[in-house]
Amino acid sequence: MLSLSRMIRKMDIFGQPINLNLDLRSKYQTFLGGLVSLFIVFLLFGYSVNEIIGYTISRGIQITQETKFDYDPDVLVLNNENFIFAIRVEQESFYEQPQFDIEVKQYQNNNEVQLELQQCTFKQFINVLNSSQVLDFLEANEVDTWLCPKSEFQIELQGTQFCKF
């Protein structure tokens, strides 16, 4: 019984160091401190085992992963309210004496639709991109020398490289 009491006393994690040695020991440990320490260790061990068993057996870990690809997605309609593009021509007097023609064509179910281009204005960009940084960029790069689609354009995008069109 005395050796069991000594063993439990040595397990006391709450023992306090003392500056004086008491019975040639640097820590003062008690039987009650050892019992509390053992109780805490068993409690933590039991809780950990219970959680591991609970997650793997009774609760059951279930992982479901699903990836869907739509090879024929819906039509995406781009117009002057949600999209703008511009083509910059590096030729002085392009509008008076163009050296070449620029055409933008879209094919929908083997039908050709041509988008007409015109000289860009700030208003076209403000409708879509209302930002001071964009306006500063446009001013610095002479937006009036660019070509934009006419104000009532519509571009339809649909499908992927794997679609049946």
C-alpha positions as CSV (number, residue, x, y, z in Angstrom):
1,M,0.0,0.0,0.0
2,L,2.9,2.3,0.8
3,S,4.5,1.7,-2.6
4,L,1.2,2.4,-4.4
5,S,0.8,5.6,-2.4
6,R,4.4,6.6,-3.4
7,M,3.7,5.8,-7.1
8,I,0.5,7.9,-7.2
9,R,2.3,10.7,-5.4
10,K,5.0,10.7,-8.1
11,M,2.3,11.1,-10.8
12,D,1.2,14.4,-9.2
13,I,1.6,17.0,-12.1
14,F,0.4,19.8,-9.8
15,G,3.5,19.4,-7.5
16,Q,5.1,22.7,-6.7
17,P,8.9,23.3,-6.7
18,I,10.2,24.5,-3.3
19,N,13.4,26.3,-2.7
20,L,14.2,24.1,0.3
21,N,14.5,20.4,-0.1
22,L,11.9,18.5,1.9
23,D,12.9,14.9,2.5
24,L,15.6,15.3,-0.2
25,R,12.9,16.1,-2.9
26,S,12.8,19.3,-5.0
27,K,9.0,19.2,-5.4
28,Y,6.3,18.8,-2.8
29,Q,3.9,16.3,-4.3
30,T,0.8,14.9,-2.5
31,F,-1.3,11.8,-2.8
32,L,-4.4,13.8,-3.7
33,G,-2.5,15.6,-6.4
34,G,-1.5,12.3,-7.9
35,L,-5.1,11.0,-7.8
36,V,-6.4,14.2,-9.6
37,S,-3.6,13.9,-12.2
38,L,-4.5,10.2,-12.9
39,F,-8.2,11.2,-13.1
40,I,-7.4,13.9,-15.7
41,V,-5.2,11.6,-17.8
42,F,-7.8,8.9,-17.8
43,L,-10.5,11.4,-18.6
44,L,-8.6,12.9,-21.6
45,F,-7.7,9.4,-22.8
46,G,-11.3,8.2,-22.6
47,Y,-12.7,11.3,-24.3
48,S,-10.2,11.0,-27.2
49,V,-11.0,7.3,-27.7
50,N,-14.7,8.0,-27.6
51,E,-14.4,10.8,-30.2
52,I,-12.3,8.6,-32.5
53,I,-14.8,5.7,-32.2
54,G,-17.7,8.0,-32.6
55,Y,-16.5,9.6,-35.8
56,T,-15.4,6.4,-37.5
57,I,-18.0,3.9,-36.4
58,S,-21.2,5.2,-35.0
59,R,-21.4,8.6,-36.8
60,G,-19.7,7.4,-39.9
61,I,-17.5,9.7,-42.0
62,Q,-19.1,10.1,-45.4
63,I,-17.5,12.0,-48.2
64,T,-19.4,12.8,-51.3
65,Q,-17.8,14.5,-54.3
66,E,-19.7,15.3,-57.4
67,T,-18.5,17.2,-60.5
68,K,-21.0,18.0,-63.2
69,F,-20.1,19.3,-66.7
70,D,-22.7,20.7,-69.0
71,Y,-21.6,20.2,-72.5
72,D,-24.5,22.3,-73.8
73,P,-24.8,25.2,-71.5
74,D,-27.5,27.9,-71.8
75,V,-27.0,30.8,-74.1
76,L,-25.1,33.8,-72.7
77,V,-26.3,37.0,-74.2
78,L,-23.8,39.8,-74.3
79,N,-25.1,43.3,-75.1
80,N,-24.4,47.0,-74.5
81,E,-25.6,46.7,-70.9
82,N,-23.2,44.0,-69.7
83,F,-20.3,43.8,-72.2
84,I,-18.1,46.1,-74.3
85,F,-15.1,45.5,-76.5
86,A,-13.0,47.8,-78.6
87,I,-10.5,47.5,-81.4
88,R,-7.7,50.1,-81.6
89,V,-6.4,51.0,-85.1
90,E,-2.9,52.4,-85.3
91,Q,-3.5,54.6,-88.4
92,E,-3.9,58.3,-88.4
93,S,-7.0,59.3,-90.5
94,F,-8.5,55.8,-90.3
95,Y,-12.0,57.2,-90.3
96,E,-11.4,59.4,-93.4
97,Q,-9.2,57.1,-95.5
98,P,-9.1,53.5,-94.1
99,Q,-6.4,51.3,-95.5
100,F,-8.4,48.1,-94.7
101,D,-11.8,47.0,-93.5
102,I,-12.4,45.5,-90.1
103,E,-15.4,43.1,-89.8
104,V,-16.7,41.2,-86.8
105,K,-18.8,38.2,-87.6
106,Q,-20.7,35.7,-85.5
107,Y,-21.9,32.4,-86.6
108,Q,-25.1,31.0,-85.0
109,N,-26.2,27.6,-86.2
110,N,-24.4,28.1,-89.5
111,N,-26.0,31.6,-90.0
112,E,-23.6,34.5,-90.3
113,V,-24.4,37.6,-88.2
114,Q,-22.2,40.7,-88.8
115,L,-21.7,43.2,-86.0
116,E,-21.3,46.7,-87.3
117,L,-18.5,48.8,-85.8
118,Q,-18.5,52.6,-85.1
119,Q,-16.2,55.1,-83.5
120,C,-16.1,54.5,-79.7
121,T,-17.5,57.0,-77.2
122,F,-17.1,57.4,-73.5
123,K,-20.8,56.7,-73.0
124,Q,-20.5,53.1,-74.3
125,F,-17.9,52.4,-71.6
126,I,-19.7,54.2,-68.8
127,N,-22.7,52.0,-69.3
128,V,-20.7,48.9,-68.5
129,L,-17.6,50.1,-66.6
130,N,-18.4,53.0,-64.4
131,S,-15.0,53.5,-62.8
132,S,-12.8,56.6,-62.6
133,Q,-9.7,54.5,-63.3
134,V,-11.2,53.1,-66.5
135,L,-12.2,56.7,-67.6
136,D,-8.7,57.9,-66.9
137,F,-7.3,55.0,-69.0
138,L,-9.6,55.8,-71.8
139,E,-8.8,59.5,-71.9
140,A,-5.1,58.7,-71.9
141,N,-5.4,56.2,-74.7
142,E,-7.7,58.3,-77.0
143,V,-10.8,56.2,-76.9
144,D,-12.2,58.2,-79.9
145,T,-9.7,56.4,-82.2
146,W,-11.0,53.0,-81.3
147,L,-13.8,50.9,-83.0
148,C,-16.7,49.6,-80.9
149,P,-19.8,47.8,-81.8
150,K,-22.9,49.9,-82.5
151,S,-25.0,50.7,-79.4
152,E,-27.6,48.0,-79.9
153,F,-25.5,45.0,-80.5
154,Q,-26.0,41.4,-79.2
155,I,-23.6,38.6,-79.1
156,E,-24.8,35.1,-78.2
157,L,-22.4,32.6,-76.7
158,Q,-23.2,29.0,-76.1
159,G,-21.6,25.6,-75.9
160,T,-18.1,24.2,-75.4
161,Q,-15.6,22.5,-77.6
162,F,-17.5,19.3,-77.0
163,C,-21.1,20.5,-77.7
164,K,-23.1,19.2,-80.7
165,F,-23.4,22.5,-82.6
